[in-house]
Amino acid sequence: MTRPVSALLPMQYSDEVAAAKARGAPIVALESTIITHGMPYPGNLDMARSVERIIREEGAVPATIAVIDGILHIGLDEARLEALAQTEGAMKLSRADLAFAIAERRTGATTVAATMIGAARAGIKVFATGGIGGVHRKAEETFDISADLDELSRTGVIVVCAGAKAILDIPKTLEVLETRGVPVVTYDSTIFPAFWSRDSGLKSPLTLNSPAAIANFQKVRDQLGVDGGMLIANPVPEADEIEREEMEIYIARALDNAERDEIAGKAVTPYLLDSLFRLTDGRSLRTNIALVENNARLAAEIAVALAD
C-alpha cells in the first residue's frame, strides 16, 4: 500500500509533469539508470530524448525519475537531462539506498525498484523500462535476487518491460513473481519474452492483446483492493530481436568472464551488459534501445487508456 507523501520529502516536479498532474493528463515514469549506467554519452542522451518523444507522440507525458543533489526529481527538463547524461560516478539506487542518497544529498540514478517508489509517491501509475531484474543464475549459491521483484509485489505501479533480462534465471524469476502474487501479462503473445529475444521458451502466465484490456485489468484490481504492481512483458519487435539460441552463446561467455573477474552485487548487470555489447559487436545495445522505445510506446498507450 502506498503511504501519503511527507511534506518534508525533497521532491520536485518538472514544469511539464506538474502541468500534466494539474490537468489530470496521463504520465509515464522512466528510470534513469539506463542513462547513467546503460550507455555512454551522447548515445544515452539521444536514447532518453527519443523515448520521451515517443511517449509525447502517444498522448502522454514522460517523467524521468532521478535523485540530483539530494532532491527526488519527477521529470527532468532538457538541461537536467543533459547534465545527468554526462554525470560520472552517479549512485545506482534501489530501495535500500534511495533514502540514503536523498539524506546525504547525493546524485543517483533509479533502478526499477527505486523508480517504482518515486512513481508511486508522485501518483504515477505506469512505468516503462527495458527489462526488470530478477533471480540471477546460480542464485542458490549467491542468493543474488533483485529488489525489483519484492517491489513489484508491494508497490502499485504497472511496469512495462521486455521481460526479465536474459542474463537472469528466467524460470526462477517467474516462480518468485508468482509466489509474490504479481500478475505477469505478456502483451499480444502467449510466450514470455527474454529481453533481446521474443521467445524465452516459457509460456506466459497471462496474455492480453490491447492497452485497454490491460487498463481494465488494473481497474478491477483496484476495485478489489489488491495491492502491488503488475508486470507487462512486451516482446521486442521481430525486426530487432536476437534469437535466443544465439544470445545464449554470448551470455554464457559473459557469465564466464564475470566469474573469472570476481564480479558481484550491483556491478554484475552493468558488467554483463558491457561484455555482451562487445561480444555482439554492438547488436545487443541496438536491440536494447529498440525494445525500450517499444515499451515506452505501449506504456503511453496504457496510461492513456487508464485515464479514459
Short mmCIF file of the C-alpha atoms (twelve columns), coordinates in Angstrom:
data_MODEL
# 
_entry.id   MODEL 
# 
loop_
_atom_site.group_PDB 
_atom_site.id 
_atom_site.type_symbol 
_atom_site.label_atom_id 
_atom_site.label_alt_id 
_atom_site.label_comp_id 
_atom_site.label_asym_id 
_atom_site.label_seq_id 
_atom_site.Cartn_x 
_atom_site.Cartn_y 
_atom_site.Cartn_z 
_atom_site.pdbx_PDB_model_num 
ATOM 1   C CA . MET A 1   0.000   0.000   0.000   1 
ATOM 2   C CA . THR A 2   1.331   3.459   -0.939  1 
ATOM 3   C CA . ARG A 3   1.602   5.756   2.071   1 
ATOM 4   C CA . PRO A 4   0.891   9.512   1.858   1 
ATOM 5   C CA . VAL A 5   3.837   11.611  0.748   1 
ATOM 6   C CA . SER A 6   5.520   13.536  3.560   1 
ATOM 7   C CA . ALA A 7   5.600   17.290  3.022   1 
ATOM 8   C CA . LEU A 8   9.203   17.129  4.218   1 
ATOM 9   C CA . LEU A 9   10.349  14.893  1.347   1 
ATOM 10  C CA . PRO A 10  12.541  16.945  -1.018  1 
ATOM 11  C CA . MET A 11  10.686  16.099  -4.224  1 
ATOM 12  C CA . GLN A 12  10.485  18.331  -7.285  1 
ATOM 13  C CA . TYR A 13  8.329   18.060  -10.408 1 
ATOM 14  C CA . SER A 14  9.453   19.352  -13.776 1 
ATOM 15  C CA . ASP A 15  7.196   22.046  -15.193 1 
ATOM 16  C CA . GLU A 16  5.853   19.613  -17.808 1 
ATOM 17  C CA . VAL A 17  4.967   16.937  -15.232 1 
ATOM 18  C CA . ALA A 18  3.482   19.475  -12.803 1 
ATOM 19  C CA . ALA A 19  1.227   20.793  -15.564 1 
ATOM 20  C CA . ALA A 20  0.217   17.249  -16.519 1 
ATOM 21  C CA . LYS A 21  -0.707  16.411  -12.933 1 
ATOM 22  C CA . ALA A 22  -2.734  19.621  -12.629 1 
ATOM 23  C CA . ARG A 23  -4.871  18.755  -15.649 1 
ATOM 24  C CA . GLY A 24  -5.054  15.016  -14.963 1 
ATOM 25  C CA . ALA A 25  -3.100  14.032  -18.074 1 
ATOM 26  C CA . PRO A 26  -1.599  10.533  -18.426 1 
ATOM 27  C CA . ILE A 27  2.025   10.293  -17.260 1 
ATOM 28  C CA . VAL A 28  4.630   7.579   -17.831 1 
ATOM 29  C CA . ALA A 29  7.549   7.203   -15.422 1 
ATOM 30  C CA . LEU A 30  11.022  6.395   -16.763 1 
ATOM 31  C CA . GLU A 31  14.076  5.096   -14.928 1 
ATOM 32  C CA . SER A 32  17.424  6.886   -15.073 1 
ATOM 33  C CA . THR A 33  19.899  4.021   -14.547 1 
ATOM 34  C CA . ILE A 34  19.768  3.281   -18.261 1 
ATOM 35  C CA . ILE A 35  21.059  6.834   -18.818 1 
ATOM 36  C CA . THR A 36  23.922  6.798   -16.293 1 
ATOM 37  C CA . HIS A 37  24.891  3.121   -16.356 1 
ATOM 38  C CA . GLY A 38  23.465  1.778   -19.613 1 
ATOM 39  C CA . MET A 39  25.445  3.507   -22.356 1 
ATOM 40  C CA . PRO A 40  27.981  6.308   -22.833 1 
ATOM 41  C CA . TYR A 41  27.298  9.953   -23.685 1 
ATOM 42  C CA . PRO A 42  25.950  11.195  -26.096 1 
ATOM 43  C CA . GLY A 43  24.178  7.961   -27.071 1 
ATOM 44  C CA . ASN A 44  22.469  7.839   -23.694 1 
ATOM 45  C CA . LEU A 45  21.071  11.349  -24.152 1 
ATOM 46  C CA . ASP A 46  19.842  10.578  -27.668 1 
ATOM 47  C CA . MET A 47  18.090  7.461   -26.365 1 
ATOM 48  C CA . ALA A 48  16.474  9.354   -23.460 1 
ATOM 49  C CA . ARG A 49  15.219  12.089  -25.778 1 
ATOM 50  C CA . SER A 50  13.854  9.512   -28.229 1 
ATOM 51  C CA . VAL A 51  11.949  7.638   -25.516 1 
ATOM 52  C CA . GLU A 52  10.451  10.851  -24.131 1 
ATOM 53  C CA . ARG A 53  9.434   11.962  -27.642 1 
ATOM 54  C CA . ILE A 54  7.643   8.645   -28.293 1 
ATOM 55  C CA . ILE A 55  5.641   8.998   -25.078 1 
ATOM 56  C CA . ARG A 56  4.575   12.514  -26.028 1 
ATOM 57  C CA . GLU A 57  3.584   11.374  -29.529 1 
ATOM 58  C CA . GLU A 58  1.269   8.785   -27.945 1 
ATOM 59  C CA . GLY A 59  -0.527  11.433  -25.883 1 
ATOM 60  C CA . ALA A 60  1.165   11.030  -22.511 1 
ATOM 61  C CA . VAL A 61  3.816   12.959  -20.589 1 
ATOM 62  C CA . PRO A 62  7.234   11.433  -19.751 1 
ATOM 63  C CA . ALA A 63  8.604   11.671  -16.208 1 
ATOM 64  C CA . THR A 64  12.213  10.569  -15.949 1 
ATOM 65  C CA . ILE A 65  12.988  9.978   -12.259 1 
ATOM 66  C CA . ALA A 66  16.365  10.621  -10.616 1 
ATOM 67  C CA . VAL A 67  17.935  11.954  -7.433  1 
ATOM 68  C CA . ILE A 68  20.048  15.058  -8.080  1 
ATOM 69  C CA . ASP A 69  21.915  16.648  -5.170  1 
ATOM 70  C CA . GLY A 70  19.540  15.021  -2.702  1 
ATOM 71  C CA . ILE A 71  16.296  16.035  -4.436  1 
ATOM 72  C CA . LEU A 72  13.960  13.403  -5.872  1 
ATOM 73  C CA . HIS A 73  13.148  14.720  -9.341  1 
ATOM 74  C CA . ILE A 74  9.951   13.590  -11.036 1 
ATOM 75  C CA . GLY A 75  10.573  14.606  -14.616 1 
ATOM 76  C CA . LEU A 76  13.725  16.286  -15.913 1 
ATOM 77  C CA . ASP A 77  13.873  19.395  -18.061 1 
ATOM 78  C CA . GLU A 78  16.257  19.418  -21.011 1 
ATOM 79  C CA . ALA A 79  19.155  20.962  -19.076 1 
ATOM 80  C CA . ARG A 80  18.914  18.441  -16.206 1 
ATOM 81  C CA . LEU A 81  18.503  15.518  -18.605 1 
ATOM 82  C CA . GLU A 82  21.657  16.512  -20.475 1 
ATOM 83  C CA . ALA A 83  23.582  17.092  -17.239 1 
ATOM 84  C CA . LEU A 84  22.566  13.671  -15.910 1 
ATOM 85  C CA . ALA A 85  23.645  12.035  -19.168 1 
ATOM 86  C CA . GLN A 86  27.132  13.453  -18.599 1 
ATOM 87  C CA . THR A 87  27.326  12.685  -14.880 1 
ATOM 88  C CA . GLU A 88  30.107  10.349  -13.799 1 
ATOM 89  C CA . GLY A 89  30.007  8.382   -10.560 1 
ATOM 90  C CA . ALA A 90  26.243  8.573   -10.019 1 
ATOM 91  C CA . MET A 91  24.925  6.086   -7.491  1 
ATOM 92  C CA . LYS A 92  22.768  3.202   -8.712  1 
ATOM 93  C CA . LEU A 93  19.751  3.474   -6.429  1 
ATOM 94  C CA . SER A 94  17.354  0.765   -5.331  1 
ATOM 95  C CA . ARG A 95  15.001  0.502   -2.325  1 
ATOM 96  C CA . ALA A 96  17.893  0.082   0.134   1 
ATOM 97  C CA . ASP A 97  19.736  3.297   -0.707  1 
ATOM 98  C CA . LEU A 98  17.224  5.676   -2.310  1 
ATOM 99  C CA . ALA A 99  16.622  7.422   1.019   1 
ATOM 100 C CA . PHE A 100 20.384  7.426   1.722   1 
ATOM 101 C CA . ALA A 101 21.069  9.386   -1.463  1 
ATOM 102 C CA . ILE A 102 18.387  11.919  -0.565  1 
ATOM 103 C CA . ALA A 103 19.537  12.228  3.052   1 
ATOM 104 C CA . GLU A 104 23.205  12.649  2.077   1 
ATOM 105 C CA . ARG A 105 22.411  14.981  -0.832  1 
ATOM 106 C CA . ARG A 106 23.943  12.664  -3.399  1 
ATOM 107 C CA . THR A 107 23.176  12.217  -7.078  1 
ATOM 108 C CA . GLY A 108 21.905  8.838   -8.166  1 
ATOM 109 C CA . ALA A 109 20.017  7.088   -10.939 1 
ATOM 110 C CA . THR A 110 16.962  4.999   -10.149 1 
ATOM 111 C CA . THR A 111 16.671  1.285   -10.875 1 
ATOM 112 C CA . VAL A 112 13.303  -0.363  -11.473 1 
ATOM 113 C CA . ALA A 113 12.604  -0.655  -7.728  1 
ATOM 114 C CA . ALA A 114 13.552  2.945   -6.913  1 
ATOM 115 C CA . THR A 115 11.667  4.293   -9.931  1 
ATOM 116 C CA . MET A 116 8.545   2.443   -8.794  1 
ATOM 117 C CA . ILE A 117 8.847   4.045   -5.358  1 
ATOM 118 C CA . GLY A 118 9.274   7.510   -6.865  1 
ATOM 119 C CA . ALA A 119 6.425   6.984   -9.315  1 
ATOM 120 C CA . ALA A 120 4.082   5.785   -6.564  1 
ATOM 121 C CA . ARG A 121 4.946   8.784   -4.391  1 
ATOM 122 C CA . ALA A 122 4.126   11.029  -7.345  1 
ATOM 123 C CA . GLY A 123 0.842   9.256   -8.119  1 
ATOM 124 C CA . ILE A 124 2.095   7.877   -11.446 1 
ATOM 125 C CA . LYS A 125 0.571   4.520   -12.348 1 
ATOM 126 C CA . VAL A 126 2.615   3.399   -15.379 1 
ATOM 127 C CA . PHE A 127 6.365   2.976   -15.812 1 
ATOM 128 C CA . ALA A 128 8.343   1.969   -18.917 1 
ATOM 129 C CA . THR A 129 11.739  0.309   -18.703 1 
ATOM 130 C CA . GLY A 130 13.922  -2.114  -20.664 1 
ATOM 131 C CA . GLY A 131 13.886  -5.236  -18.527 1 
ATOM 132 C CA . ILE A 132 13.404  -5.972  -14.846 1 
ATOM 133 C CA . GLY A 133 15.966  -7.511  -12.545 1 
ATOM 134 C CA . GLY A 134 15.261  -10.922 -11.103 1 
ATOM 135 C CA . VAL A 135 16.807  -14.127 -9.847  1 
ATOM 136 C CA . HIS A 136 20.406  -14.379 -11.036 1 
ATOM 137 C CA . ARG A 137 21.788  -17.623 -12.378 1 
ATOM 138 C CA . LYS A 138 23.377  -19.684 -9.568  1 
ATOM 139 C CA . ALA A 139 21.269  -17.760 -7.049  1 
ATOM 140 C CA . GLU A 140 21.146  -20.953 -4.972  1 
ATOM 141 C CA . GLU A 141 24.829  -20.252 -4.278  1 
ATOM 142 C CA . THR A 142 24.983  -16.445 -4.312  1 
ATOM 143 C CA . PHE A 143 21.458  -15.523 -3.121  1 
ATOM 144 C CA . ASP A 144 21.593  -12.706 -5.713  1 
ATOM 145 C CA . ILE A 145 17.960  -11.735 -6.260  1 
ATOM 146 C CA . SER A 146 16.960  -8.276  -7.434  1 
ATOM 147 C CA . ALA A 147 14.925  -5.996  -5.186  1 
ATOM 148 C CA . ASP A 148 12.740  -5.337  -8.250  1 
ATOM 149 C CA . LEU A 149 10.739  -8.499  -7.526  1 
ATOM 150 C CA . ASP A 150 9.780   -7.512  -3.986  1 
ATOM 151 C CA . GLU A 151 8.969   -4.003  -5.196  1 
ATOM 152 C CA . LEU A 152 6.582   -5.385  -7.769  1 
ATOM 153 C CA . SER A 153 4.770   -7.250  -5.002  1 
ATOM 154 C CA . ARG A 154 4.284   -4.171  -2.829  1 
ATOM 155 C CA . THR A 155 4.153   -1.009  -4.956  1 
ATOM 156 C CA . GLY A 156 1.129   -0.299  -7.143  1 
ATOM 157 C CA . VAL A 157 2.712   0.611   -10.472 1 
ATOM 158 C CA . ILE A 158 2.310   -1.077  -13.869 1 
ATOM 159 C CA . VAL A 159 5.795   -1.895  -15.170 1 
ATOM 160 C CA . VAL A 160 6.130   -2.321  -18.939 1 
ATOM 161 C CA . CYS A 161 9.289   -4.173  -19.953 1 
ATOM 162 C CA . ALA A 162 10.623  -6.699  -22.471 1 
ATOM 163 C CA . GLY A 163 10.668  -9.408  -19.819 1 
ATOM 164 C CA . ALA A 164 13.382  -10.167 -17.305 1 
ATOM 165 C CA . LYS A 165 16.904  -9.580  -18.554 1 
ATOM 166 C CA . ALA A 166 18.045  -12.760 -20.317 1 
ATOM 167 C CA . ILE A 167 21.235  -12.876 -18.231 1 
ATOM 168 C CA . LEU A 168 18.983  -13.991 -15.356 1 
ATOM 169 C CA . ASP A 169 17.367  -17.291 -14.442 1 
ATOM 170 C CA . ILE A 170 14.008  -16.576 -16.056 1 
ATOM 171 C CA . PRO A 171 12.099  -19.670 -14.791 1 
ATOM 172 C CA . LYS A 172 13.094  -18.887 -11.188 1 
ATOM 173 C CA . THR A 173 12.239  -15.223 -11.707 1 
ATOM 174 C CA . LEU A 174 8.742   -16.139 -12.863 1 
ATOM 175 C CA . GLU A 175 8.376   -18.521 -9.919  1 
ATOM 176 C CA . VAL A 176 9.243   -15.764 -7.434  1 
ATOM 177 C CA . LEU A 177 6.797   -13.366 -9.086  1 
ATOM 178 C CA . GLU A 178 4.050   -15.994 -8.834  1 
ATOM 179 C CA . THR A 179 4.854   -16.599 -5.169  1 
ATOM 180 C CA . ARG A 180 4.700   -12.838 -4.513  1 
ATOM 181 C CA . GLY A 181 1.300   -12.601 -6.230  1 
ATOM 182 C CA . VAL A 182 2.489   -10.357 -9.070  1 
ATOM 183 C CA . PRO A 183 0.394   -10.615 -12.265 1 
ATOM 184 C CA . VAL A 184 2.681   -11.310 -15.239 1 
ATOM 185 C CA . VAL A 185 0.986   -10.400 -18.515 1 
ATOM 186 C CA . THR A 186 2.600   -10.774 -21.926 1 
ATOM 187 C CA . TYR A 187 1.282   -8.324  -24.487 1 
ATOM 188 C CA . ASP A 188 -0.140  -9.906  -27.628 1 
ATOM 189 C CA . SER A 189 1.703   -13.230 -27.172 1 
ATOM 190 C CA . THR A 190 1.301   -16.439 -25.209 1 
ATOM 191 C CA . ILE A 191 5.096   -16.783 -24.886 1 
ATOM 192 C CA . PHE A 192 7.053   -14.871 -22.235 1 
ATOM 193 C CA . PRO A 193 9.886   -12.876 -23.872 1 
ATOM 194 C CA . ALA A 194 13.560  -12.893 -22.922 1 
ATOM 195 C CA . PHE A 195 14.583  -9.246  -23.341 1 
ATOM 196 C CA . TRP A 196 16.702  -9.375  -26.546 1 
ATOM 197 C CA . SER A 197 14.632  -12.330 -27.792 1 
ATOM 198 C CA . ARG A 198 10.895  -12.656 -28.337 1 
ATOM 199 C CA . ASP A 199 10.772  -16.244 -27.075 1 
ATOM 200 C CA . SER A 200 12.144  -17.381 -23.693 1 
ATOM 201 C CA . GLY A 201 10.824  -20.903 -24.246 1 
ATOM 202 C CA . LEU A 202 8.346   -20.343 -21.411 1 
ATOM 203 C CA . LYS A 203 4.583   -19.913 -21.563 1 
ATOM 204 C CA . SER A 204 3.325   -16.604 -20.280 1 
ATOM 205 C CA . PRO A 205 1.187   -16.809 -17.124 1 
ATOM 206 C CA . LEU A 206 -1.328  -14.352 -18.627 1 
ATOM 207 C CA . THR A 207 -1.907  -12.726 -22.028 1 
ATOM 208 C CA . LEU A 208 -3.773  -9.567  -23.035 1 
ATOM 209 C CA . ASN A 209 -3.980  -8.103  -26.528 1 
ATOM 210 C CA . SER A 210 -4.733  -4.406  -26.081 1 
ATOM 211 C CA . PRO A 211 -3.774  -1.457  -23.850 1 
ATOM 212 C CA . ALA A 212 -7.466  -1.046  -22.994 1 
ATOM 213 C CA . ALA A 213 -7.643  -4.631  -21.688 1 
ATOM 214 C CA . ILE A 214 -4.542  -4.057  -19.540 1 
ATOM 215 C CA . ALA A 215 -6.022  -0.841  -18.152 1 
ATOM 216 C CA . ASN A 216 -9.301  -2.616  -17.377 1 
ATOM 217 C CA . PHE A 217 -7.441  -5.431  -15.586 1 
ATOM 218 C CA . GLN A 218 -5.753  -2.830  -13.383 1 
ATOM 219 C CA . LYS A 219 -9.039  -1.059  -12.677 1 
ATOM 220 C CA . VAL A 220 -10.573 -4.347  -11.454 1 
ATOM 221 C CA . ARG A 221 -7.509  -4.970  -9.255  1 
ATOM 222 C CA . ASP A 222 -8.077  -1.519  -7.739  1 
ATOM 223 C CA . GLN A 223 -11.749 -2.306  -7.176  1 
ATOM 224 C CA . LEU A 224 -10.747 -5.480  -5.339  1 
ATOM 225 C CA . GLY A 225 -8.244  -3.560  -3.225  1 
ATOM 226 C CA . VAL A 226 -5.344  -5.743  -4.397  1 
ATOM 227 C CA . ASP A 227 -2.014  -4.142  -3.521  1 
ATOM 228 C CA . GLY A 228 1.180   -4.352  -5.542  1 
ATOM 229 C CA . GLY A 229 2.222   -3.839  -9.109  1 
ATOM 230 C CA . MET A 230 1.678   -5.566  -12.417 1 
ATOM 231 C CA . LEU A 231 4.324   -6.710  -14.884 1 
ATOM 232 C CA . ILE A 232 3.612   -6.263  -18.593 1 
ATOM 233 C CA . ALA A 233 6.067   -8.146  -20.811 1 
ATOM 234 C CA . ASN A 234 6.221   -6.601  -24.270 1 
ATOM 235 C CA . PRO A 235 8.216   -8.681  -26.780 1 
ATOM 236 C CA . VAL A 236 10.942  -6.833  -28.671 1 
ATOM 237 C CA . PRO A 237 9.940   -6.049  -32.291 1 
ATOM 238 C CA . GLU A 238 10.732  -9.003  -34.536 1 
ATOM 239 C CA . ALA A 239 12.985  -6.952  -36.793 1 
ATOM 240 C CA . ASP A 240 15.214  -6.019  -33.853 1 
ATOM 241 C CA . GLU A 241 15.473  -9.271  -31.914 1 
ATOM 242 C CA . ILE A 242 18.486  -11.503 -31.421 1 
ATOM 243 C CA . GLU A 243 17.377  -15.136 -31.413 1 
ATOM 244 C CA . ARG A 244 17.522  -16.865 -28.025 1 
ATOM 245 C CA . GLU A 245 19.812  -19.674 -29.169 1 
ATOM 246 C CA . GLU A 246 22.386  -17.181 -30.456 1 
ATOM 247 C CA . MET A 247 22.071  -14.911 -27.433 1 
ATOM 248 C CA . GLU A 248 22.632  -17.771 -25.004 1 
ATOM 249 C CA . ILE A 249 26.083  -18.372 -26.502 1 
ATOM 250 C CA . TYR A 250 27.071  -14.766 -25.790 1 
ATOM 251 C CA . ILE A 251 25.508  -14.819 -22.312 1 
ATOM 252 C CA . ALA A 252 27.437  -17.966 -21.349 1 
ATOM 253 C CA . ARG A 253 30.697  -16.291 -22.352 1 
ATOM 254 C CA . ALA A 254 29.821  -13.098 -20.461 1 
ATOM 255 C CA . LEU A 255 28.941  -15.066 -17.318 1 
ATOM 256 C CA . ASP A 256 32.251  -16.925 -17.513 1 
ATOM 257 C CA . ASN A 257 34.065  -13.587 -17.779 1 
ATOM 258 C CA . ALA A 258 32.196  -12.223 -14.751 1 
ATOM 259 C CA . GLU A 259 33.094  -15.274 -12.665 1 
ATOM 260 C CA . ARG A 260 36.725  -15.017 -13.735 1 
ATOM 261 C CA . ASP A 261 36.853  -11.331 -12.781 1 
ATOM 262 C CA . GLU A 262 35.007  -11.965 -9.474  1 
ATOM 263 C CA . ILE A 263 32.225  -9.503  -10.249 1 
ATOM 264 C CA . ALA A 264 29.466  -9.397  -7.613  1 
ATOM 265 C CA . GLY A 265 26.480  -7.393  -6.332  1 
ATOM 266 C CA . LYS A 266 25.278  -4.313  -8.203  1 
ATOM 267 C CA . ALA A 267 28.288  -4.498  -10.524 1 
ATOM 268 C CA . VAL A 268 27.107  -7.751  -12.134 1 
ATOM 269 C CA . THR A 269 24.445  -6.431  -14.504 1 
ATOM 270 C CA . PRO A 270 26.448  -3.456  -15.897 1 
ATOM 271 C CA . TYR A 271 29.463  -5.748  -16.341 1 
ATOM 272 C CA . LEU A 272 27.456  -8.351  -18.235 1 
ATOM 273 C CA . LEU A 273 25.743  -5.778  -20.452 1 
ATOM 274 C CA . ASP A 274 29.103  -4.249  -21.363 1 
ATOM 275 C CA . SER A 275 30.544  -7.695  -22.066 1 
ATOM 276 C CA . LEU A 276 27.573  -8.565  -24.286 1 
ATOM 277 C CA . PHE A 277 27.954  -5.287  -26.162 1 
ATOM 278 C CA . ARG A 278 31.488  -6.296  -27.100 1 
ATOM 279 C CA . LEU A 279 30.633  -9.921  -27.852 1 
ATOM 280 C CA . THR A 280 27.762  -8.954  -30.179 1 
ATOM 281 C CA . ASP A 281 29.630  -6.079  -31.872 1 
ATOM 282 C CA . GLY A 282 27.073  -3.610  -30.538 1 
ATOM 283 C CA . ARG A 283 23.940  -5.508  -31.614 1 
ATOM 284 C CA . SER A 284 22.789  -6.059  -28.026 1 
ATOM 285 C CA . LEU A 285 22.751  -2.311  -27.395 1 
ATOM 286 C CA . ARG A 286 20.862  -1.551  -30.609 1 
ATOM 287 C CA . THR A 287 18.259  -4.154  -29.640 1 
ATOM 288 C CA . ASN A 288 18.128  -2.712  -26.124 1 
ATOM 289 C CA . ILE A 289 17.329  0.752   -27.488 1 
ATOM 290 C CA . ALA A 290 14.654  -0.653  -29.822 1 
ATOM 291 C CA . LEU A 291 12.899  -2.544  -27.044 1 
ATOM 292 C CA . VAL A 292 12.965  0.444   -24.667 1 
ATOM 293 C CA . GLU A 293 11.333  2.585   -27.350 1 
ATOM 294 C CA . ASN A 294 8.767   -0.156  -27.992 1 
ATOM 295 C CA . ASN A 295 7.984   -0.378  -24.279 1 
ATOM 296 C CA . ALA A 296 7.631   3.399   -23.983 1 
ATOM 297 C CA . ARG A 297 5.042   3.375   -26.750 1 
ATOM 298 C CA . LEU A 298 2.958   0.629   -25.097 1 
ATOM 299 C CA . ALA A 299 3.269   2.231   -21.652 1 
ATOM 300 C CA . ALA A 300 1.950   5.525   -23.028 1 
ATOM 301 C CA . GLU A 301 -0.995  3.729   -24.636 1 
ATOM 302 C CA . ILE A 302 -1.794  2.029   -21.308 1 
ATOM 303 C CA . ALA A 303 -1.528  5.330   -19.413 1 
ATOM 304 C CA . VAL A 304 -3.917  6.966   -21.888 1 
ATOM 305 C CA . ALA A 305 -6.347  4.039   -21.541 1 
ATOM 306 C CA . LEU A 306 -6.205  4.282   -17.735 1 
ATOM 307 C CA . ALA A 307 -7.049  7.978   -17.920 1 
ATOM 308 C CA . ASP A 308 -10.198 7.390   -20.040 1 
# 
